[in-house]
Amino acid sequence: MKRQNALPIGEIVHRFLREEGLESPLNEYRLIQAWESVLGKAIARYTRKMYIKNQTLYVHLTSPALRQDLQMSRQTLAHRLNEAVGAQVIVDIVFQ
């Protein structure tokens, strides 16, 4: 006997996360974890601290030269990071 109103488990989990307000923090965590895979290990070595506040990713870098290089392509990087997560998590990046 097949149930008519059965939902896939993925849909149930997605609804639960949205209803409990956990979807955004989870996506923010995923975006920060995607930093190394999107930008590479060489850039990740110079990254010390990252956090998201008001849809802006703040990144502390130890190299001023790298900070300047990444500043020029921050919109492209934001787009690539959002694509890696599959959601619009950030709209801007601030390099410090």
C-alpha positions in Angstrom: 0.0 0.0 0.0 1.5 3.3 -1.1 0.9 6.5 0.8 -0.4 9.4 -1.1 1.1 12.2 0.9 4.6 10.8 1.4 7.5 13.3 1.0 11.2 12.5 0.3 13.4 12.8 3.4 15.4 15.6 1.8 12.3 17.7 1.5 11.4 17.1 5.1 14.8 18.0 6.3 14.8 21.2 4.2 11.4 22.3 5.5 12.5 21.6 9.1 15.7 23.7 8.7 13.7 26.6 7.2 11.0 26.5 9.8 13.5 26.4 12.7 15.6 29.2 11.2 18.6 27.0 10.7 18.9 27.2 6.9 20.9 30.5 6.8 23.4 29.5 9.5 24.0 26.2 7.7 24.5 27.9 4.4 26.9 30.4 6.0 28.9 27.5 7.5 29.0 25.7 4.1 30.2 28.9 2.4 33.1 29.3 4.8 34.0 25.7 4.4 34.0 26.1 0.6 36.6 28.9 0.8 39.6 26.5 0.3 38.0 24.5 -2.5 37.0 27.6 -4.4 40.1 29.7 -4.0 42.7 27.0 -3.5 45.1 25.9 -0.8 47.7 28.6 -1.6 45.2 31.4 -0.8 43.7 29.5 2.2 47.2 29.4 3.8 47.1 33.2 4.1 43.5 33.3 5.5 43.3 33.6 9.3 39.7 34.4 10.2 36.4 34.5 8.3 32.9 35.4 9.4 29.6 36.5 7.8 27.6 39.4 9.0 24.7 41.0 7.2 25.4 39.0 4.0 29.0 40.3 3.9 31.9 37.9 4.2 34.8 39.3 6.3 38.1 37.7 5.5 41.3 38.4 7.5 44.4 37.9 5.3 48.1 37.9 6.4 49.4 39.1 3.0 48.7 42.7 2.0 49.6 41.9 -1.6 47.1 39.1 -1.8 44.5 41.3 -0.1 44.9 43.9 -2.9 44.7 41.2 -5.6 41.5 39.7 -4.2 39.9 43.1 -3.6 39.8 43.6 -7.4 37.8 40.4 -8.0 35.6 40.3 -4.9 32.3 40.3 -6.8 33.4 37.3 -8.9 34.6 35.5 -5.8 31.3 36.1 -4.0 29.4 34.7 -7.0 31.6 31.6 -7.1 31.2 31.0 -3.4 27.5 31.3 -3.6 27.5 28.9 -6.5 29.5 26.4 -4.4 26.8 26.5 -1.7 23.9 26.6 -4.1 22.2 29.7 -2.4 22.6 33.4 -2.2 24.5 33.7 1.1 26.7 36.7 0.6 26.5 39.9 -1.6 30.0 41.3 -0.8 33.4 40.4 0.6 35.5 42.7 2.8 39.2 41.8 3.0 41.0 42.9 6.1 
